[in-house]
Amino acid sequence: MKIALAQLNYHIGNFESNTKKILDCIQKAKSQQADLVVFSELAISGYPPRDFLEFDHFILKCIDSINVIASECNGIAAIVGAPSFNPEIKGKRLYNSAYFLENGKVAAVRHKTLLPNYDVFDEYRYFEPNHNFETIDFKGKKIAVTICEDLWNISDDPLYRINPMDELNKQKPEFIINIAASPFHYKQAEIRKKILLANIKQYHKPVFYVNHVGAQTELLFDGGSMAIDSKGNIVEELNYFEEDFAIYDLRMSNDELKNSEIISSNPKSEIVNPKSEIELIHDALVMGIKNYFQKLGFTKAILGLSGGIDSAVTCVLAAKALGSENVKAVLLPSRFSSDHSVKDAEALAENINVPYETIPIETAFHAFEETLKPSFAETPFNIAEENIQARVRAVILMALSNKFGYILLNTSNKSEAAVGYGTLYGDMCGGISVLGDVYKTQVYELAKFINKDKEIIPTNSIEKPPSAELRPNQKDQDSLPEYEILDKILFNYIEMCNGPEEIIVQGYDEATVHKVLKLVNTNEWKRYQTPPILRVSPKAFGMGRRMPIAAKYLS
């Protein structure tokens, strides 16, 4: 049996585009004599459709698309993910379903059993879990069709009380198909492989796995679809961070169906070595920026380029995603900006051929000082004046955005966002936060990765002590612990969910730990108002980390 895997970049609610992509792949698979072509979870709607699922009109559009696609499935079958109505009065009104299309019609529908409701997932908000387990018969073979999470309940500490494959395995399927929407983080590909291999070890069935690729606002999907034989050999992985398509010839043995051979119709010319975490983050962020702009219909970005490492890395990533000619850098020096910061910013822009201009903020800043002079009544210069500078910069950048149709890129990193080291309506504004899930120490790693072949980001931007340059001789470490220490404490608290005692016992200073955790919790109100953050870690601010604002815990 020849099975095609179609790894596509869908657009939520763009039924015309999603349907066309699927139809094109069906024709491509048919032209190469494939018997079956497989698409990913909720392919028709895009993932995650979220509260669009509450509209009957949206669901009916999905079903209309399924019927159009089914009409083209003659001489070939397809498995396509889409929502379906639950005909029962009891339970949720929808299922998360896999449609099996054959002979010009919907031949079968199978539903997702395990509905994740943690981190970025909230599927139980919308969907009824499956309660009936049936394989699909096709060309004399039985297929166990599963949907993403359905294969993930195989660890020593299972999250759910049922394992769908245990039920499906009773019907002796020859192979497993898993259609997925598995969001990226820098550990996910490794975890995903372990889960799939654990299923093969348990059930001795070959697995065909199809994942989404592309960005849906903050959620990034890395692809990595794959075919694995019954011995646990990964025959091939599809490309990461781009659309891909492959056909495999599945040849089954007769020894109780425990052995299989999977042959790629067009094997890749070389085996690509696994990428490092920082390279994965780099590629994910480039894809995230590119797709955010494409799917919103925008083409041009703008950002403030300070000469510091965060704005430099953001600028490089944006230039790679959108093209240098579509990124505008604006230098916004104040009375506190050092000459080398301006020169570093200019050098970076010239290195990557990004157009830039310099707009000093002194005149506007001075105007605010004069306007507020009676109200401030000779009080000393403090954070109020520092924040005015950041907000003046934001006003200028947003004015250029409005005038010329740019989208403003936010350049704040995760360390700053965690402890509130930023100015609301100032340097925290923007249409998308590029580095908001990247700790400062990781930003340095990204800079070094970008510079691996030649100096793109000026060395001085990487080596100089980080500073907001909002007062004389200001350094980040005047207010914060060294980033090497800060980021480890933050990782323990945010990603690992460790409490203060668990962190202190690792050797961190008690007062520092309590200070950092207090800063994290008391700045939730700031993060609530930030732009969407491209997610690259297992626990990102935003939809993956939901905290109350008016709370007292550790604050």
Secondary structure, DSSP 8 states (H G I E B T S, - for coil): -EEEEEE----TT-HHHHHHHHHHHHHHHHHTT-SEEE--TTTTT-S--GGGGG-HHHHHHHHHHHHHHHHT-SSSEEEEEEEEE--SSSS-SEEEEEEEEETTEEEEEEE------STT--GGGTB--------EEETTEEEEEEEGGGG---SSS-SSS--HHHHHHTT--SEEEEE---B--TTHHHHHHHHHHHHHHHH---EEEE--EEEETTEEEEB--EEE-TTS-EEEE--BSS-EEEEEEEEE-SSTT--EEEEESS--SS------HHHHHHHHHHHHHHHHHHHHT---EEEE--SSHHHHHHHHHHHHHH-GGGEEEEE---TT--HHHHHHHHHHHHHTT--EEE---HHHHHHHHHHHHHHHTT----HHHHHHHHHHHHHHHHHHHHHHT-EEEE---HHHHHHT-S-TTTTT-SSEESSTTS-HHHHHHHHHHHTSSS--S-HHHHHS-----SSTT--GGGTS--HHHHHHHHHHHHTS---HHHHHTTT--HHHHHHHHHHHHHTHHHHTTS--B---SSS-SBTTB---SS--TT-
